[in-house]
Amino acid sequence: MNDAFVPSYRALNIDRAGVDDWTGWELHHRLTYRVPLRVMLALDLVAPLLGIAQGAVVMRQRVNWVLEKARRGEAFSECERGTVQRDRAFVVRLCMQAVNRLFDVSGGHALFLSEPLQRCRRDAQAVAHRARLMLETVGPAYGRVALSTPPA
């Protein structure tokens, strides 16, 4: 529907919003509406990337620790196994928060089957809903083990 009529009062000029169009500020009185829209959009996209990067660092360190322990031929205690499972589930949670945030700010078109983002979100949900990747599943088990293990 490229020829649909949209009244001018319903259209937003992204180059003017927060620059010389103060409609958002006048309606909502939030500081974000006093910033050029293109600037705010860029900031909104950085937050999920920070979460992904944080998750990647946590998991990389954990994987290196696991592999180094295996290289030395050391056994894994029940608490260590629980810690690895907890960390893995936490990284999955961070990644899902990032994917969902990107999806949420993408607008209604993100729901269309022709949009790659909806497929990415569905695939991420499919992975994240495995029982061993959910904090709700591994968290209580980790808590029981961690609380029963004396400090090292």
N, C-alpha and C positions, 0 to 999 in steps of 0.2 A: 504494500500500500504506500507507494512513494508519493502519491498525489493526495493524501489525506490533508484536510484543512486543520491547522492548529492555530487558534487565535493568538495574536501577538502577546497578550497578557499571560499566556500559558507557556511561552517559550523562554528559555534562559540562554542568554549569550554568555558562554563561559569565559570570554575575554573581558567582559564587563563586570561579572559577578565578583563583588568584593573589591572592585577597583573604583568604579563610579556608579554602580548599581547596588544600592544598599537595602534592597527588598528583604533579603534574608535577615539582616541585622534588625530592620524595623519590625519584622514579625516575631523574631525569636530572641533577640538581645543576647546572642551567644557570640563570644569573641571570634569564633571560627568563621563567622559571616562577615567579619571585617578584614579578612585576609583574602587575597585574590584566589579564586577557586582553583586555578591551576597549581598554585603553591600548596594548598591544602591537600589536593588529590595526591600529589607526590609524597607528602608526609604520611598520609594514610597507608600508602603501599610499602613504606619502609618498615612499619611495625611487624607485619608477618614475616618479613625476611629476617628481622632480628631474632624472632622466635625460632625460625628454622636454623639459623646459624648457631644459636645457643644449644639447640638440640643436637646438632651435628658435632659440636665440641664435646658435649657430655658423652655421647655415644662413642666417639672416636677414642676418647680416653679410656672408656670402659672396655672397648674391644681390645685395645692395646694391652690393658691389664690382664684380660682373660687369656690372650695369646701368650703373653710373657709367662704367666703362671703355667700354662700348658707346656711351654718350651722347657721350663724347669722340671716338669714332671710332677708338679704339686697337685694334691687333691683339692677339690673345692668343698668347703664346709657348707652346711645347709644355709647358714646366714649369707655366705658369699653368693650362693646360687640365687637366693631370694633377692639380694641386692642387684644382681645383674637383671633379673626379671623385672624388678621395680624400675630400674633405670630405663630399660627397654620400653616399658609401658609409658613412662614419663615422656620419653622422646616422641613416641607415637602421639601422645596427647598434645604436645607442642606443635607437631606437624599438622595435626587435624585442626587445631585452633587457627593456624596460618591458612590452611586451605579453606576453611569455613569463612574466615574473615575476607579473603579475596572473593569468594563466591558471594558473600553478603553485600559487598560494595559494588558488585558488578551489575546490579539492576536486574530487572525482569527478563531481559534477553538471555541471561546466563542459564535460564531454564530450558531454552530451546535445544532440541536434540542436535541441531546443526552447530551448536557452540561447544568447542573443545573443553571449556571449563566444567560444564556439567558432567562430562565423562570423567574428567580428572577427579572431581568430587565424589562421584559414585565409586570409582575404583579405590580411592583413598578410604572411603567408608567401608568398603568390602574388606580391606586389609585390617583396618583399625578395629573391626568388630570381632576379630578372632579372640577367643577367651584369654589366651596367654599374652595378649597385647593390650589388655584393658586394665587400667589402674584399679577399677572396681573388683576385678578378679584377683590380681596378684598382690594388691595392696594389703588386704587383710592377712594373707598368708605371710607376707614379708613382716608385717607388724608382729604377728605371733612369734615368729622366729627371732626377730630382732629384740623383742622384749624378754625372751627367755635365754638369750645369749649373754654371758657376762662380758663386760668390756675387755678389749685386748690390752 
